[in-house]
Amino acid sequence: MSASPLSLPRLVIDLDAVRENYTLMAKHAPQAHTGAAIKADCYGLGLEKVAPILSGAGCTSFFCATITEALAARKILGGGAEIFVLNGVFEGEAPLMRDAQLTPVLSTPTQITHWREHAAHLPAALHVDTGINRLGLDWREFSPTIAKDLKLSLVMSHLACADSPQNALNNLQLKRFSNFCADFPGIRRSLANSAGALLGADWQFDLTRPGIALYGGMLRADGNPPLRAVAHLHVPILQVRTVKHGDSIGYGADFVAPRDMAVATAAIGYADGLPRAASPDGFGRINGERVPLLGRVSMDMAVFDVSALSTTPKAGDMLSLLGSDLEQLAIAARTLSYELLTGLGPRFVREYKGLGA
């Protein structure tokens, strides 16, 4: 007999919150168009449902990582959307991009040569690396002649430290990118990701590329804008028991009970995307009350302290994670909200609420 969906962990995705977060980011960059990063299945939340919400909110420029993602996005978004492929173009891909009207982001001389040989008459973007040293043409070695005869629709770079507004690299990258853009008058420019769009008008240029902010996560040193939570996890409690003073919990016996404690074992583990590193500082909520994680996270289960709750839960009740706690849980797990969202496992029943659900 198959399990009832009510007994399975659920990931509830608020599409209205996605729409509101996009609108908020657009208000922060009124002189630019606000695009959207929809790579990695819209950061794990579902391209098929989320991308049309962004389109309906006014987004026309979308950024995918791979050609496979971009082809899927084209089927969902139709012919009117501008879809960029951040990984660029590789041997044999130019005809696919041509037929699907995809725009490669060219980051190496080899990619530029390949696009020129196969599709020079079609739009392409040019990516210069200005300091993150990850992907893109080296700003120190670039000559505009390398891009001659290309039909460029965008020049772009990527900020390394936008979530730390006082970091000197932000201004240095801005200067380098501005100098680079001077060789391409009349071509749209894009530098800012989610946090970069909040640095101010100088960084916004013509097109911003928010990603994590659309999905309810972003942590800046000077505080976040009032983004709405998008992803809400609800997982069933499998068992509630009393652990005696001196008893240990979980693999390795890392946690030893300092007193008799009521604990709940919940159906979530690192196979579902709750990092093992969430121990010992992770937490969830039951009926809104915070419950600390105890001991190591297992593959399929995690144990939480419920001894301080006003009402002791029972098996079958739900424990919640993420939501407005997304960034704090990421900090507890010594990771980023990006990793938590994109790591959500396939065992969750994905439910959507809001317009478009």
C-alpha positions, 0 to 999 in steps of 0.5 A, a space after each residue: 500500500 502506498 503512503 498517504 500524501 498526508 504522511 509525506 514531507 511537504 514543500 509548500 511554495 508561495 507563488 504570490 510571494 515570488 511575485 511580490 519579491 520580484 516587484 520589490 526588487 524592481 522598485 529598487 532599480 527603477 531605471 533598469 529592467 529587472 531580470 530573473 535568474 531561473 537556473 537550477 529549476 528556479 533554485 529548486 522551487 520549480 521552473 514550470 510553476 515559478 517562471 510564468 509567475 515572474 513573466 506575469 510580473 513583468 520580467 522579460 529577461 531570464 538567466 539559465 545556467 545550461 542549454 538544457 535548462 534554457 530549452 525547458 524554459 523556452 517551452 514554458 515561457 514561449 517565444 517572447 522571453 529573452 533567455 540567456 545561457 550563462 555557461 555559453 555555447 559549446 560544440 554542436 550547440 549553436 543550431 539548438 540555440 538558434 532554433 530555440 532563440 537562446 542567447 549564449 553568454 560568451 566567456 572565452 575566446 573559444 566560445 566567441 570564435 565558435 559563435 562567430 563561425 556558426 551564428 554571428 548574426 544572432 544575439 549574444 552576450 559578452 561576459 567579462 570577469 572583473 574580480 570574482 575570478 570564476 568565469 568570463 574574459 579577463 578584464 586585464 587582457 580583453 581587447 574589444 576587437 575579439 568581439 568584432 562582427 558579433 551581434 551583442 545584446 548585452 555585456 555583463 559581469 558578476 559581483 563577488 562581494 555584493 552582500 557586504 556593501 562596504 567591501 572595497 571590491 564592489 567599487 573596484 569591480 564597478 570601475 573595471 566594468 564601467 571601463 569595459 562597457 565604454 568599448 561597447 556604446 549602446 549595448 545593454 549592461 548588467 552587473 548586479 545580482 540580488 544583493 548588487 541591485 541594492 548597492 545603488 543606481 551606479 551598480 544597476 546599469 540597464 538590467 539587474 539579475 536577481 535570483 535568491 531574493 526572488 525566492 525569499 532568501 538574501 543576507 546582507 551585512 546591513 540588513 535585508 529588504 522586506 522580502 516574503 518567505 517563499 519556501 515552507 517545509 512541513 515534515 511529519 513527526 514519526 515518534 515522540 519519546 522521553 530521553 532520560 538524563 545522561 542518555 545520548 541521541 543520534 550517531 556518535 552520541 554527540 549530544 548527551 541529555 542534561 536532564 530528562 527531555 521530551 524529544 520528537 523524531 521528524 522525517 527529514 534528513 540529509 537525503 532531503 536537504 537538511 545538511 548534516 552540518 545543521 547540528 548542533 545549531 539547527 532548529 525547526 518550529 512546531 505551531 510557530 514555537 522554535 524547537 532545537 535540533 539535537 544530535 547529528 542529522 541522519 539520512 532520513 531523520 532528525 531529532 528535536 527538543 520539544 520539552 519546552 513546548 506549551 503542548 507536547 506534540 504527537 506522532 503525525 503532527 508536523 514540524 516546519 522548517 525554512 519559511 522566514 527562518 531560511 537564512 537563519 537555518 542556513 547560518 546554523 548549518 554553516 551554509 547559504 540559503 542558495 544551497 538549502 533551496 537547491 538541495 531540497 530532495 525529491 521526497 517532498 510533495 511539492 505544493 503551490 499556493 497563490 495565483 498560478 498554483 
